[in-house]
Amino acid sequence: MSEHQGMHPFFAERVLGARPSATKEMTRLANQLQREGRSIVALSQGEPDFETPAHIRQAAKAAIDRHESRYTEVAGTLALREAVARKFERDNGLRFSPDQIQVGGGAKQILYNALQATLNVGDEVVLPVPAWVSYPEMVRLAGGTPVLLRCGAAAGFKLTPQQLDEAITPRTKWLMLNSPANPSGAVYSARELAALAEVLLRHPQVWVMADDVYEKIRYDDAPFATPAALAPEIAARTLTINGVSKAYAMTGWRIGFGAGPLALIQAMNLVQSQSTSHACSISQAAAIAALDGPMDFLPGFVTAFRRRRDRVVEGLNRIEGLRCDLPPGAFYAFPGCQGLLGRRDGAGRLLATDADLALYLLREAGVALVPGSAFELPGHLRLSYAASDESLDEALRRIAQACAQLR
Ligand SMILES: Cc1ncc(COP(=O)(O)O)c(C=O)c1O
């Protein structure tokens, strides 16, 4: 990173080589403009705008009053890991004992722990892209090499068995899969996962990291599929990751969890024991209430997201130069913007890339979104539609107006 280069040589090469989170960076820029008095519609961060349900908040207050304010076990309290085991059995048909489960400070921490626990310098991690901004950077921070496989709109933003087969080498350690996906909203069916698993069965050195954090945010009736449920041979080398951030509107509580083979979880516990120790005790108590409690709020969340998705996708497709398919999951629209690249703004500045276009939309229209290049698929934009109907309508109006001004 250019702003880091002046710091060399005090800072570690692995940090100098890493990029800050582009979504957080866009949000920071938007906040800065807002402080300067600009009106900004921020669609750059991926978090539900709903309140955490009341029974979960209540459980946290009760935990405070019970003085649950001490260190917990590194892997998380036994009570929470038992609740996580119930969740996996109930929702996914997966059976784990509590010692096969790690709770951490968000799914992000679980991903990080797993990569730190397993990667040596030069180990390869196969990553279908577009992918969540943190995957490649976390791989690099752990000394690994991300192997990026482009999965464009024509492929539904999904990896094909042939792509996977061609990418695997003796150094491949992990395939990272995210369904429903950030940023594309793509969802893998059981059949598609089974076809990928067939390839993996021929390559026993490759493990699977299944990031299922958007499991509950899906818009069709197809049953949810996750790799570990496909076959025991795959389950024996899969880490299944989920959390409470997205489904329960609990991003700030920082609770995620992973379940998989005992030896992997033990190695991840070692990493966690020497870094963060464990997730917040009060948040852990709240997460038990989330996982064991009623889910009657969820249809309301999903219905609101679906309505906003339809509205946003329709609005984007009405803008000349943008093209957006209807994403079947998560809460992002990921339109292609190639039709607008190469044009010039009112001041004659060339918008050559999606990053130029995203900056133009932030500065000119006051709409914060993230360029596809941040997710390793240039020529796109990502908008989070986890925002109020009014702000989405306002964002669409502003984007349309700003795009119409390009020549
Ligand atoms: C694909 C994906 N995985 C993991 C996370 C992190 O979730 P958590 O809040 O549980 O750390 C996110 C958050 O944006 C995400 O998009």
The ligand as a Tripos MOL2 file, in Angstrom:
@<TRIPOS>MOLECULE
LIG
   16    16     1     0     0
SMALL
NO_CHARGES

@<TRIPOS>ATOM
      1 C1        -18.6930  -13.6060    3.4380 C.3       1 LIG1
      2 C2        -18.5280  -13.0830    4.8070 C.ar      1 LIG1
      3 N1        -17.9660  -13.8690    5.7380 N.ar      1 LIG1
      4 C3        -17.7810  -13.4270    6.9940 C.ar      1 LIG1
      5 C4        -18.1610  -12.1590    7.3710 C.ar      1 LIG1
      6 C5        -17.8830  -11.7130    8.7710 C.3       1 LIG1
      7 O1        -18.9330  -11.8870    9.6240 O.3       1 LIG1
      8 P1        -18.7470  -11.6680   11.1750 P.3       1 LIG1
      9 O2        -19.4630  -10.4110   11.5090 O.co2     1 LIG1
     10 O3        -19.3930  -12.8850   11.7870 O.co2     1 LIG1
     11 O4        -17.3060  -11.5980   11.4740 O.co2     1 LIG1
     12 C6        -18.7430  -11.3080    6.4360 C.ar      1 LIG1
     13 C7        -19.0990   -9.9350    6.8180 C.2       1 LIG1
     14 O5        -19.3240   -9.0640    6.0340 O.2       1 LIG1
     15 C8        -18.9320  -11.7800    5.1250 C.ar      1 LIG1
     16 O6        -19.4740  -11.0060    4.1920 O.3       1 LIG1
@<TRIPOS>BOND
     1     1     2 1
     2     2     3 ar
     3     2    15 ar
     4     3     4 ar
     5     4     5 ar
     6     5     6 1
     7     5    12 ar
     8     6     7 1
     9     7     8 1
    10     8     9 2
    11     8    10 1
    12     8    11 1
    13    12    13 1
    14    12    15 ar
    15    13    14 2
    16    15    16 1
@<TRIPOS>SUBSTRUCTURE
     1 LIG1         1 GROUP 0 **** ****
